[in-house]
């Protein structure tokens, strides 16, 4: 059961990393479309499309006729995400410490 929890955590962290990779490319090259993101990141278009949808629903990016761009008020949401990631890192480091003590 515990290994299943860790496996799920690993999968979710890989998805979050993919979303952040897409966000990073949008930030650097906006406006940017699905085809260019897919080519640049070497990921299938359906995964890029899903990441873009998640980022849009999170209020970080918005679609335009020229491709995805960063929303004007995205900084607030990005700061919230940074805080959440720090909390995840702290929890993960605590799990690692506890496992090393076993």
Secondary structure, 3 states (H helix, E strand, C coil): CHHHHHHHHHHHHHHHHHHHHHHHHHHHHCCECHHHHHHHHCCCHHHHHHHHHHHHHCCCEEEECCEEEECCCHHHHHHHHHHHHHHHHHHHHHHHHHHHHC
